[in-house]
Amino acid sequence: PILSASIWERLVKMAVSQKKTIIITTHYIEEARQAHTIGLMRHGVLLAEESPQQLMAHQNCSNLEQAFLQLSQRQHDQLRGCDDLQEPDDYPSPSQCPPPHLKPNSLWNVDRFLAQLMKNFVWNMRNIPMLLFVLMLPAFQAILCNVILGTEPHNMALAVLSAELPHGLSDCEHLPPYNCSAQG
């Protein structure tokens, strides 16, 4: 209980001071009593989404377990075909939700591009060391290649073999260095 209370205090502090959204999944519903808003799901269907106090007031219950039980029974009765219990207007069924507004077969969308660009910008601003690494790596690689491979060669021995000279390399002895020509 002490650990649970300290975790809840930390989560509430993060939600209030850092403007974070906290999503917790649990099978024990009473843990969610301290939450600002809870959503109750059963079989992939959202049964209710509101504050715990409002949910208990709508269901005339003293705890969240009883409210979830009533919502689950209502859903079960609707699935069996009992129409005596109607789903409240507060909680629209998934069939009433409009489809997402997407253009069919759209390869490129300005809004999606800008959203991705903004997401990447925020990620980079939150990860400055990674951003610096990504920006500096190509420069470091270029400098390293230049230092290793890009220097002028000095004092390198050079040999030339030409089978076209009639007497081999002995024809080159009377010519100045770096000029071995049979036309001499």
mmCIF file of the C-alpha atoms, coordinates in Angstrom:
data_MODEL
# 
_entry.id   MODEL 
# 
loop_
_atom_site.group_PDB 
_atom_site.id 
_atom_site.type_symbol 
_atom_site.label_atom_id 
_atom_site.label_alt_id 
_atom_site.label_comp_id 
_atom_site.label_asym_id 
_atom_site.label_entity_id 
_atom_site.label_seq_id 
_atom_site.pdbx_PDB_ins_code 
_atom_site.Cartn_x 
_atom_site.Cartn_y 
_atom_site.Cartn_z 
_atom_site.occupancy 
_atom_site.B_iso_or_equiv 
_atom_site.pdbx_formal_charge 
_atom_site.auth_seq_id 
_atom_site.auth_comp_id 
_atom_site.auth_asym_id 
_atom_site.auth_atom_id 
_atom_site.pdbx_PDB_model_num 
ATOM 1   C CA . PRO A 1 1   ? 0.000   0.000   0.000   1.00 0.00 ? 1   PRO A CA 1 
ATOM 2   C CA . ILE A 1 2   ? 2.833   2.442   0.766   1.00 0.00 ? 2   ILE A CA 1 
ATOM 3   C CA . LEU A 1 3   ? 4.541   1.679   -2.547  1.00 0.00 ? 3   LEU A CA 1 
ATOM 4   C CA . SER A 1 4   ? 1.251   1.982   -4.415  1.00 0.00 ? 4   SER A CA 1 
ATOM 5   C CA . ALA A 1 5   ? 0.534   5.339   -2.761  1.00 0.00 ? 5   ALA A CA 1 
ATOM 6   C CA . SER A 1 6   ? 3.998   6.674   -3.584  1.00 0.00 ? 6   SER A CA 1 
ATOM 7   C CA . ILE A 1 7   ? 3.639   5.539   -7.203  1.00 0.00 ? 7   ILE A CA 1 
ATOM 8   C CA . TRP A 1 8   ? 0.264   7.288   -7.475  1.00 0.00 ? 8   TRP A CA 1 
ATOM 9   C CA . GLU A 1 9   ? 1.721   10.462  -5.959  1.00 0.00 ? 9   GLU A CA 1 
ATOM 10  C CA . ARG A 1 10  ? 4.563   10.390  -8.499  1.00 0.00 ? 10  ARG A CA 1 
ATOM 11  C CA . LEU A 1 11  ? 2.153   9.819   -11.418 1.00 0.00 ? 11  LEU A CA 1 
ATOM 12  C CA . VAL A 1 12  ? -0.146  12.632  -10.290 1.00 0.00 ? 12  VAL A CA 1 
ATOM 13  C CA . LYS A 1 13  ? 2.863   14.942  -9.924  1.00 0.00 ? 13  LYS A CA 1 
ATOM 14  C CA . MET A 1 14  ? 4.021   14.068  -13.466 1.00 0.00 ? 14  MET A CA 1 
ATOM 15  C CA . ALA A 1 15  ? 0.539   14.633  -14.881 1.00 0.00 ? 15  ALA A CA 1 
ATOM 16  C CA . VAL A 1 16  ? 0.106   18.013  -13.195 1.00 0.00 ? 16  VAL A CA 1 
ATOM 17  C CA . SER A 1 17  ? 3.573   19.564  -13.325 1.00 0.00 ? 17  SER A CA 1 
ATOM 18  C CA . GLN A 1 18  ? 4.921   18.051  -16.558 1.00 0.00 ? 18  GLN A CA 1 
ATOM 19  C CA . LYS A 1 19  ? 1.597   17.927  -18.429 1.00 0.00 ? 19  LYS A CA 1 
ATOM 20  C CA . LYS A 1 20  ? 2.030   14.193  -19.132 1.00 0.00 ? 20  LYS A CA 1 
ATOM 21  C CA . THR A 1 21  ? -0.763  11.793  -20.015 1.00 0.00 ? 21  THR A CA 1 
ATOM 22  C CA . ILE A 1 22  ? -0.598  8.632   -17.945 1.00 0.00 ? 22  ILE A CA 1 
ATOM 23  C CA . ILE A 1 23  ? -2.222  5.455   -19.259 1.00 0.00 ? 23  ILE A CA 1 
ATOM 24  C CA . ILE A 1 24  ? -2.425  2.492   -16.902 1.00 0.00 ? 24  ILE A CA 1 
ATOM 25  C CA . THR A 1 25  ? -4.015  -0.871  -17.567 1.00 0.00 ? 25  THR A CA 1 
ATOM 26  C CA . THR A 1 26  ? -5.062  -2.913  -14.579 1.00 0.00 ? 26  THR A CA 1 
ATOM 27  C CA . HIS A 1 27  ? -7.447  -5.700  -13.674 1.00 0.00 ? 27  HIS A CA 1 
ATOM 28  C CA . TYR A 1 28  ? -8.034  -4.227  -10.221 1.00 0.00 ? 28  TYR A CA 1 
ATOM 29  C CA . ILE A 1 29  ? -10.441 -1.376  -10.828 1.00 0.00 ? 29  ILE A CA 1 
ATOM 30  C CA . GLU A 1 30  ? -10.287 0.232   -7.393  1.00 0.00 ? 30  GLU A CA 1 
ATOM 31  C CA . GLU A 1 31  ? -6.660  1.235   -8.068  1.00 0.00 ? 31  GLU A CA 1 
ATOM 32  C CA . ALA A 1 32  ? -8.002  3.716   -10.600 1.00 0.00 ? 32  ALA A CA 1 
ATOM 33  C CA . ARG A 1 33  ? -10.157 5.617   -8.090  1.00 0.00 ? 33  ARG A CA 1 
ATOM 34  C CA . GLN A 1 34  ? -7.508  8.355   -7.759  1.00 0.00 ? 34  GLN A CA 1 
ATOM 35  C CA . ALA A 1 35  ? -7.306  8.890   -11.520 1.00 0.00 ? 35  ALA A CA 1 
ATOM 36  C CA . HIS A 1 36  ? -8.674  12.000  -13.215 1.00 0.00 ? 36  HIS A CA 1 
ATOM 37  C CA . THR A 1 37  ? -10.436 10.014  -15.953 1.00 0.00 ? 37  THR A CA 1 
ATOM 38  C CA . ILE A 1 38  ? -10.903 6.273   -16.329 1.00 0.00 ? 38  ILE A CA 1 
ATOM 39  C CA . GLY A 1 39  ? -12.059 4.169   -19.238 1.00 0.00 ? 39  GLY A CA 1 
ATOM 40  C CA . LEU A 1 40  ? -13.614 0.773   -18.667 1.00 0.00 ? 40  LEU A CA 1 
ATOM 41  C CA . MET A 1 41  ? -13.307 -1.789  -21.476 1.00 0.00 ? 41  MET A CA 1 
ATOM 42  C CA . ARG A 1 42  ? -14.746 -5.263  -21.854 1.00 0.00 ? 42  ARG A CA 1 
ATOM 43  C CA . HIS A 1 43  ? -14.296 -7.509  -24.898 1.00 0.00 ? 43  HIS A CA 1 
ATOM 44  C CA . GLY A 1 44  ? -12.653 -4.638  -26.778 1.00 0.00 ? 44  GLY A CA 1 
ATOM 45  C CA . VAL A 1 45  ? -15.617 -2.277  -26.291 1.00 0.00 ? 45  VAL A CA 1 
ATOM 46  C CA . LEU A 1 46  ? -15.335 0.925   -24.290 1.00 0.00 ? 46  LEU A CA 1 
ATOM 47  C CA . LEU A 1 47  ? -18.108 0.758   -21.712 1.00 0.00 ? 47  LEU A CA 1 
ATOM 48  C CA . ALA A 1 48  ? -17.523 4.117   -20.047 1.00 0.00 ? 48  ALA A CA 1 
ATOM 49  C CA . GLU A 1 49  ? -15.004 6.940   -19.945 1.00 0.00 ? 49  GLU A CA 1 
ATOM 50  C CA . GLU A 1 50  ? -15.304 9.621   -17.277 1.00 0.00 ? 50  GLU A CA 1 
ATOM 51  C CA . SER A 1 51  ? -14.110 10.494  -13.804 1.00 0.00 ? 51  SER A CA 1 
ATOM 52  C CA . PRO A 1 52  ? -14.537 7.771   -11.185 1.00 0.00 ? 52  PRO A CA 1 
ATOM 53  C CA . GLN A 1 53  ? -16.917 9.935   -9.137  1.00 0.00 ? 53  GLN A CA 1 
ATOM 54  C CA . GLN A 1 54  ? -19.185 10.642  -12.117 1.00 0.00 ? 54  GLN A CA 1 
ATOM 55  C CA . LEU A 1 55  ? -19.156 6.993   -13.132 1.00 0.00 ? 55  LEU A CA 1 
ATOM 56  C CA . MET A 1 56  ? -20.206 5.841   -9.664  1.00 0.00 ? 56  MET A CA 1 
ATOM 57  C CA . ALA A 1 57  ? -22.913 8.539   -9.561  1.00 0.00 ? 57  ALA A CA 1 
ATOM 58  C CA . HIS A 1 58  ? -24.317 7.514   -12.985 1.00 0.00 ? 58  HIS A CA 1 
ATOM 59  C CA . GLN A 1 59  ? -24.436 3.872   -11.939 1.00 0.00 ? 59  GLN A CA 1 
ATOM 60  C CA . ASN A 1 60  ? -25.664 4.618   -8.368  1.00 0.00 ? 60  ASN A CA 1 
ATOM 61  C CA . CYS A 1 61  ? -22.794 2.621   -6.874  1.00 0.00 ? 61  CYS A CA 1 
ATOM 62  C CA . SER A 1 62  ? -20.467 3.116   -3.965  1.00 0.00 ? 62  SER A CA 1 
ATOM 63  C CA . ASN A 1 63  ? -17.361 1.675   -5.668  1.00 0.00 ? 63  ASN A CA 1 
ATOM 64  C CA . LEU A 1 64  ? -15.932 1.161   -9.122  1.00 0.00 ? 64  LEU A CA 1 
ATOM 65  C CA . GLU A 1 65  ? -16.227 -2.632  -8.975  1.00 0.00 ? 65  GLU A CA 1 
ATOM 66  C CA . GLN A 1 66  ? -20.022 -2.403  -8.747  1.00 0.00 ? 66  GLN A CA 1 
ATOM 67  C CA . ALA A 1 67  ? -20.171 0.193   -11.539 1.00 0.00 ? 67  ALA A CA 1 
ATOM 68  C CA . PHE A 1 68  ? -18.091 -2.042  -13.811 1.00 0.00 ? 68  PHE A CA 1 
ATOM 69  C CA . LEU A 1 69  ? -20.287 -5.015  -12.936 1.00 0.00 ? 69  LEU A CA 1 
ATOM 70  C CA . GLN A 1 70  ? -23.438 -3.107  -13.911 1.00 0.00 ? 70  GLN A CA 1 
ATOM 71  C CA . LEU A 1 71  ? -21.889 -1.927  -17.185 1.00 0.00 ? 71  LEU A CA 1 
ATOM 72  C CA . SER A 1 72  ? -20.697 -5.458  -17.947 1.00 0.00 ? 72  SER A CA 1 
ATOM 73  C CA . GLN A 1 73  ? -24.145 -6.909  -17.264 1.00 0.00 ? 73  GLN A CA 1 
ATOM 74  C CA . ARG A 1 74  ? -25.711 -4.273  -19.505 1.00 0.00 ? 74  ARG A CA 1 
ATOM 75  C CA . GLN A 1 75  ? -23.269 -5.155  -22.283 1.00 0.00 ? 75  GLN A CA 1 
ATOM 76  C CA . HIS A 1 76  ? -23.912 -8.878  -21.807 1.00 0.00 ? 76  HIS A CA 1 
ATOM 77  C CA . ASP A 1 77  ? -27.673 -8.370  -21.993 1.00 0.00 ? 77  ASP A CA 1 
ATOM 78  C CA . GLN A 1 78  ? -27.311 -6.317  -25.172 1.00 0.00 ? 78  GLN A CA 1 
ATOM 79  C CA . LEU A 1 79  ? -25.132 -8.986  -26.757 1.00 0.00 ? 79  LEU A CA 1 
ATOM 80  C CA . ARG A 1 80  ? -27.740 -11.647 -25.921 1.00 0.00 ? 80  ARG A CA 1 
ATOM 81  C CA . GLY A 1 81  ? -30.403 -9.544  -27.587 1.00 0.00 ? 81  GLY A CA 1 
ATOM 82  C CA . CYS A 1 82  ? -32.223 -8.150  -24.563 1.00 0.00 ? 82  CYS A CA 1 
ATOM 83  C CA . ASP A 1 83  ? -33.437 -4.716  -25.591 1.00 0.00 ? 83  ASP A CA 1 
ATOM 84  C CA . ASP A 1 84  ? -34.930 -3.781  -22.235 1.00 0.00 ? 84  ASP A CA 1 
ATOM 85  C CA . LEU A 1 85  ? -31.662 -2.131  -21.219 1.00 0.00 ? 85  LEU A CA 1 
ATOM 86  C CA . GLN A 1 86  ? -30.572 0.606   -23.592 1.00 0.00 ? 86  GLN A CA 1 
ATOM 87  C CA . GLU A 1 87  ? -27.023 1.820   -23.884 1.00 0.00 ? 87  GLU A CA 1 
ATOM 88  C CA . PRO A 1 88  ? -26.767 5.325   -22.450 1.00 0.00 ? 88  PRO A CA 1 
ATOM 89  C CA . ASP A 1 89  ? -26.367 8.175   -24.912 1.00 0.00 ? 89  ASP A CA 1 
ATOM 90  C CA . ASP A 1 90  ? -23.157 9.225   -23.140 1.00 0.00 ? 90  ASP A CA 1 
ATOM 91  C CA . TYR A 1 91  ? -21.236 6.248   -24.523 1.00 0.00 ? 91  TYR A CA 1 
ATOM 92  C CA . PRO A 1 92  ? -21.582 5.925   -28.312 1.00 0.00 ? 92  PRO A CA 1 
ATOM 93  C CA . SER A 1 93  ? -21.034 2.477   -29.767 1.00 0.00 ? 93  SER A CA 1 
ATOM 94  C CA . PRO A 1 94  ? -18.142 1.983   -32.188 1.00 0.00 ? 94  PRO A CA 1 
ATOM 95  C CA . SER A 1 95  ? -20.570 1.614   -35.109 1.00 0.00 ? 95  SER A CA 1 
ATOM 96  C CA . GLN A 1 96  ? -21.745 5.224   -34.573 1.00 0.00 ? 96  GLN A CA 1 
ATOM 97  C CA . CYS A 1 97  ? -18.232 6.668   -34.761 1.00 0.00 ? 97  CYS A CA 1 
ATOM 98  C CA . PRO A 1 98  ? -17.385 8.280   -38.097 1.00 0.00 ? 98  PRO A CA 1 
ATOM 99  C CA . PRO A 1 99  ? -14.565 6.704   -40.103 1.00 0.00 ? 99  PRO A CA 1 
ATOM 100 C CA . PRO A 1 100 ? -11.212 8.478   -39.997 1.00 0.00 ? 100 PRO A CA 1 
ATOM 101 C CA . HIS A 1 101 ? -10.862 11.256  -42.546 1.00 0.00 ? 101 HIS A CA 1 
ATOM 102 C CA . LEU A 1 102 ? -8.225  9.834   -44.888 1.00 0.00 ? 102 LEU A CA 1 
ATOM 103 C CA . LYS A 1 103 ? -7.979  10.156  -48.625 1.00 0.00 ? 103 LYS A CA 1 
ATOM 104 C CA . PRO A 1 104 ? -8.008  6.700   -50.213 1.00 0.00 ? 104 PRO A CA 1 
ATOM 105 C CA . ASN A 1 105 ? -4.817  5.610   -51.965 1.00 0.00 ? 105 ASN A CA 1 
ATOM 106 C CA . SER A 1 106 ? -3.045  8.823   -51.006 1.00 0.00 ? 106 SER A CA 1 
ATOM 107 C CA . LEU A 1 107 ? 0.711   8.316   -51.249 1.00 0.00 ? 107 LEU A CA 1 
ATOM 108 C CA . TRP A 1 108 ? 1.731   11.726  -49.945 1.00 0.00 ? 108 TRP A CA 1 
ATOM 109 C CA . ASN A 1 109 ? -0.163  14.062  -47.673 1.00 0.00 ? 109 ASN A CA 1 
ATOM 110 C CA . VAL A 1 110 ? 1.098   17.466  -46.520 1.00 0.00 ? 110 VAL A CA 1 
ATOM 111 C CA . ASP A 1 111 ? -0.488  17.112  -43.069 1.00 0.00 ? 111 ASP A CA 1 
ATOM 112 C CA . ARG A 1 112 ? 1.056   13.689  -42.456 1.00 0.00 ? 112 ARG A CA 1 
ATOM 113 C CA . PHE A 1 113 ? 4.417   14.979  -43.695 1.00 0.00 ? 113 PHE A CA 1 
ATOM 114 C CA . LEU A 1 114 ? 4.298   17.983  -41.363 1.00 0.00 ? 114 LEU A CA 1 
ATOM 115 C CA . ALA A 1 115 ? 3.217   15.776  -38.454 1.00 0.00 ? 115 ALA A CA 1 
ATOM 116 C CA . GLN A 1 116 ? 6.144   13.424  -39.088 1.00 0.00 ? 116 GLN A CA 1 
ATOM 117 C CA . LEU A 1 117 ? 8.505   16.380  -39.468 1.00 0.00 ? 117 LEU A CA 1 
ATOM 118 C CA . MET A 1 118 ? 7.309   17.881  -36.171 1.00 0.00 ? 118 MET A CA 1 
ATOM 119 C CA . LYS A 1 119 ? 7.600   14.500  -34.430 1.00 0.00 ? 119 LYS A CA 1 
ATOM 120 C CA . ASN A 1 120 ? 11.187  14.102  -35.650 1.00 0.00 ? 120 ASN A CA 1 
ATOM 121 C CA . PHE A 1 121 ? 12.048  17.678  -34.638 1.00 0.00 ? 121 PHE A CA 1 
ATOM 122 C CA . VAL A 1 122 ? 10.713  17.141  -31.115 1.00 0.00 ? 122 VAL A CA 1 
ATOM 123 C CA . TRP A 1 123 ? 12.549  13.815  -30.863 1.00 0.00 ? 123 TRP A CA 1 
ATOM 124 C CA . ASN A 1 124 ? 15.813  15.478  -31.936 1.00 0.00 ? 124 ASN A CA 1 
ATOM 125 C CA . MET A 1 125 ? 15.384  18.328  -29.447 1.00 0.00 ? 125 MET A CA 1 
ATOM 126 C CA . ARG A 1 126 ? 14.849  15.793  -26.665 1.00 0.00 ? 126 ARG A CA 1 
ATOM 127 C CA . ASN A 1 127 ? 17.899  13.756  -27.735 1.00 0.00 ? 127 ASN A CA 1 
ATOM 128 C CA . ILE A 1 128 ? 20.645  16.343  -28.217 1.00 0.00 ? 128 ILE A CA 1 
ATOM 129 C CA . PRO A 1 129 ? 23.547  13.859  -27.817 1.00 0.00 ? 129 PRO A CA 1 
ATOM 130 C CA . MET A 1 130 ? 22.116  11.633  -30.544 1.00 0.00 ? 130 MET A CA 1 
ATOM 131 C CA . LEU A 1 131 ? 21.516  14.663  -32.777 1.00 0.00 ? 131 LEU A CA 1 
ATOM 132 C CA . LEU A 1 132 ? 25.136  15.776  -32.347 1.00 0.00 ? 132 LEU A CA 1 
ATOM 133 C CA . PHE A 1 133 ? 26.378  12.262  -33.062 1.00 0.00 ? 133 PHE A CA 1 
ATOM 134 C CA . VAL A 1 134 ? 24.313  12.008  -36.264 1.00 0.00 ? 134 VAL A CA 1 
ATOM 135 C CA . LEU A 1 135 ? 25.495  15.427  -37.436 1.00 0.00 ? 135 LEU A CA 1 
ATOM 136 C CA . MET A 1 136 ? 29.177  14.928  -36.550 1.00 0.00 ? 136 MET A CA 1 
ATOM 137 C CA . LEU A 1 137 ? 29.610  11.356  -37.816 1.00 0.00 ? 137 LEU A CA 1 
ATOM 138 C CA . PRO A 1 138 ? 29.837  12.236  -41.556 1.00 0.00 ? 138 PRO A CA 1 
ATOM 139 C CA . ALA A 1 139 ? 32.334  15.027  -40.846 1.00 0.00 ? 139 ALA A CA 1 
ATOM 140 C CA . PHE A 1 140 ? 34.425  12.702  -38.674 1.00 0.00 ? 140 PHE A CA 1 
ATOM 141 C CA . GLN A 1 141 ? 34.384  10.018  -41.386 1.00 0.00 ? 141 GLN A CA 1 
ATOM 142 C CA . ALA A 1 142 ? 35.445  12.529  -44.053 1.00 0.00 ? 142 ALA A CA 1 
ATOM 143 C CA . ILE A 1 143 ? 38.322  13.819  -41.897 1.00 0.00 ? 143 ILE A CA 1 
ATOM 144 C CA . LEU A 1 144 ? 39.430  10.285  -41.059 1.00 0.00 ? 144 LEU A CA 1 
ATOM 145 C CA . CYS A 1 145 ? 39.440  9.239   -44.734 1.00 0.00 ? 145 CYS A CA 1 
ATOM 146 C CA . ASN A 1 146 ? 41.361  12.387  -45.674 1.00 0.00 ? 146 ASN A CA 1 
ATOM 147 C CA . VAL A 1 147 ? 44.005  11.793  -43.008 1.00 0.00 ? 147 VAL A CA 1 
ATOM 148 C CA . ILE A 1 148 ? 44.450  8.140   -43.890 1.00 0.00 ? 148 ILE A CA 1 
ATOM 149 C CA . LEU A 1 149 ? 43.977  8.099   -47.655 1.00 0.00 ? 149 LEU A CA 1 
ATOM 150 C CA . GLY A 1 150 ? 44.176  11.683  -48.843 1.00 0.00 ? 150 GLY A CA 1 
ATOM 151 C CA . THR A 1 151 ? 47.802  12.634  -48.179 1.00 0.00 ? 151 THR A CA 1 
ATOM 152 C CA . GLU A 1 152 ? 50.364  13.190  -50.938 1.00 0.00 ? 152 GLU A CA 1 
ATOM 153 C CA . PRO A 1 153 ? 52.689  10.202  -51.337 1.00 0.00 ? 153 PRO A CA 1 
ATOM 154 C CA . HIS A 1 154 ? 56.363  11.000  -50.461 1.00 0.00 ? 154 HIS A CA 1 
ATOM 155 C CA . ASN A 1 155 ? 59.578  9.022   -51.026 1.00 0.00 ? 155 ASN A CA 1 
ATOM 156 C CA . MET A 1 156 ? 57.878  6.097   -52.658 1.00 0.00 ? 156 MET A CA 1 
ATOM 157 C CA . ALA A 1 157 ? 59.949  3.736   -54.764 1.00 0.00 ? 157 ALA A CA 1 
ATOM 158 C CA . LEU A 1 158 ? 58.624  3.321   -58.284 1.00 0.00 ? 158 LEU A CA 1 
ATOM 159 C CA . ALA A 1 159 ? 59.421  0.531   -60.675 1.00 0.00 ? 159 ALA A CA 1 
ATOM 160 C CA . VAL A 1 160 ? 58.601  0.267   -64.365 1.00 0.00 ? 160 VAL A CA 1 
ATOM 161 C CA . LEU A 1 161 ? 58.776  -2.936  -66.327 1.00 0.00 ? 161 LEU A CA 1 
ATOM 162 C CA . SER A 1 162 ? 58.594  -2.734  -70.063 1.00 0.00 ? 162 SER A CA 1 
ATOM 163 C CA . ALA A 1 163 ? 59.145  -5.751  -72.263 1.00 0.00 ? 163 ALA A CA 1 
ATOM 164 C CA . GLU A 1 164 ? 59.393  -3.447  -75.300 1.00 0.00 ? 164 GLU A CA 1 
ATOM 165 C CA . LEU A 1 165 ? 63.006  -2.395  -74.631 1.00 0.00 ? 165 LEU A CA 1 
ATOM 166 C CA . PRO A 1 166 ? 65.361  -4.597  -76.651 1.00 0.00 ? 166 PRO A CA 1 
ATOM 167 C CA . HIS A 1 167 ? 68.079  -4.936  -73.964 1.00 0.00 ? 167 HIS A CA 1 
ATOM 168 C CA . GLY A 1 168 ? 65.842  -4.636  -70.848 1.00 0.00 ? 168 GLY A CA 1 
ATOM 169 C CA . LEU A 1 169 ? 66.673  -2.058  -68.177 1.00 0.00 ? 169 LEU A CA 1 
ATOM 170 C CA . SER A 1 170 ? 70.266  -1.634  -69.347 1.00 0.00 ? 170 SER A CA 1 
ATOM 171 C CA . ASP A 1 171 ? 68.899  0.777   -71.977 1.00 0.00 ? 171 ASP A CA 1 
ATOM 172 C CA . CYS A 1 172 ? 67.878  3.141   -69.162 1.00 0.00 ? 172 CYS A CA 1 
ATOM 173 C CA . GLU A 1 173 ? 71.309  3.565   -67.547 1.00 0.00 ? 173 GLU A CA 1 
ATOM 174 C CA . HIS A 1 174 ? 72.460  6.471   -69.703 1.00 0.00 ? 174 HIS A CA 1 
ATOM 175 C CA . LEU A 1 175 ? 69.137  8.412   -69.414 1.00 0.00 ? 175 LEU A CA 1 
ATOM 176 C CA . PRO A 1 176 ? 68.254  10.883  -66.621 1.00 0.00 ? 176 PRO A CA 1 
ATOM 177 C CA . PRO A 1 177 ? 66.121  9.570   -63.779 1.00 0.00 ? 177 PRO A CA 1 
ATOM 178 C CA . TYR A 1 178 ? 62.394  9.208   -64.313 1.00 0.00 ? 178 TYR A CA 1 
ATOM 179 C CA . ASN A 1 179 ? 62.874  9.123   -68.088 1.00 0.00 ? 179 ASN A CA 1 
ATOM 180 C CA . CYS A 1 180 ? 63.367  5.645   -69.400 1.00 0.00 ? 180 CYS A CA 1 
ATOM 181 C CA . SER A 1 181 ? 62.575  5.848   -73.080 1.00 0.00 ? 181 SER A CA 1 
ATOM 182 C CA . ALA A 1 182 ? 63.822  3.680   -75.941 1.00 0.00 ? 182 ALA A CA 1 
ATOM 183 C CA . GLN A 1 183 ? 63.588  6.701   -78.229 1.00 0.00 ? 183 GLN A CA 1 
ATOM 184 C CA . GLY A 1 184 ? 66.484  8.351   -76.359 1.00 0.00 ? 184 GLY A CA 1 
# 
